[in-house]
Amino acid sequence: MAYLTFIERYFLASVAVFFIAVPLALSLYRYSSLDKAFKLLLIFLCLDLVIGLGMFHLAAYRTNNIPLVNLFVPVRYLLFAGMFFYNFKSIRLKKVIQYTMIGFVPFTLLDTYTSNANLADLHNHMVGKYAQVVESILVILWVLLYFYEIIKTLNVTNIISYPFFWVCAGLLIFYSGNIFYFPFWYYMNRWENDLQLGFIEEIPYAVEIISLFLFSIGIWLTKSHYDNIES
């Protein structure tokens, strides 16, 4: 009953959680065609579904689920950055990505620590103020640099048929849509929520669904893409 009540009140948020199953199922179906980057995406989708269901359960029973968000942020960035590490041709960019991966984890932990007066108080635990904003800037930067590298090297003749293009499009939409929203999370996602933004609160769930749909297109194209390369 608690689940149905939550779905009724937060329909789009619920859809975003269960929609993760679509690209996840496609990833398992196309597993033999996935390269290292797409296998990292598969790991992300598995964790995203587990975290999403955990947050759904906690929220349905009116329990603070923000600690799961703070735990997932550094893992999410490591997986996405790893995808670009495998796809970039530039050795210099690969090294820069490695440095950001090393530095982002302690930065996120410090951000979580400074954003909470008492970490042991899980009931009033709050999301980090800056980690997701920095994450958004970094991922958007990797996407743009990746597009630039493709244009510069001209290795891809038809970018629309290239699987990782759709993943990049999904990431760009997700982080571009959320980069202006994440700064408000600290004030919105708390047990005593005093800040109400109306429809704006639905934006993260809408862009997440769109990004998952674009991930699904990229995953579906993996088999035909690599079959063409082999032929």
Number of C-alpha atoms within 10 A of each C-alpha: 7 12 15 12 11 18 16 11 11 13 14 16 21 19 15 20 21 14 16 22 16 14 23 23 16 17 25 14 13 15 16 11 19 20 15 12 18 23 18 19 24 22 15 20 23 17 15 18 19 14 18 22 15 15 20 21 16 16 16 18 12 12 15 19 25 22 18 15 16 20 15 15 19 20 16 18 21 20 19 22 24 19 21 21 20 14 15 17 14 11 10 10 16 17 12 12 20 16 11 16 19 12 11 20 17 12 16 22 17 13 18 22 15 13 17 17 12 12 15 9 10 14 14 20 22 28 29 26 20 17 22 25 17 16 23 22 13 16 21 20 13 22 19 13 15 20 14 12 15 17 13 9 9 11 10 11 10 8 15 12 16 17 24 22 20 23 25 25 16 24 25 21 17 24 24 16 17 19 18 11 16 22 16 15 17 16 16 18 18 18 15 9 10 10 13 10 10 7 7 9 15 14 15 19 19 16 21 24 21 18 22 24 19 22 29 22 20 27 28 18 18 23 16 14 15 15 10 9 7 7 5
